[in-house]
Amino acid sequence: MKKYYDNQDNDDTGIDMTPMLDIVFIMLIFFIVTTSFVKESGIDVHRPTAATATTVDKANIIIAIEANGAVWIDKRQIDIASVRANIEQLKVENPEGAVVIQADVDSRSGLVVEVMDQVRLAGIQKISLAADKPR
């Protein structure tokens, strides 16, 4: 006696992946919204070294000062007089943000103090100066 096997495909045995994909997309949107983005200065500077240099985790605004006195914020060269307006605009985007000033080792200290003063006038009190650890 021959046995006949049922070769019909049963479509109900698959797992529905739609709810899992929905959850993954919702989590992705949540992580994108809650991530804080760092505003880069746009140039590389030769920072001074300091034995007590530490890492700052929450620096959201980076200002770079070149040796020739050029000031850079958000990949744009700006005048010292417009530092305050730019920082105020970036502060609106992230009220809890801090500022890191990357001054070149050959830049004037007076210019660094002027930039710090403009940042404080913009309402940000968390200001750090960037330095490299000695090797």
Order of alpha helices (4+ residues) and beta strands (2+ residues): alpha-beta-beta-beta-alpha-beta-alpha-beta
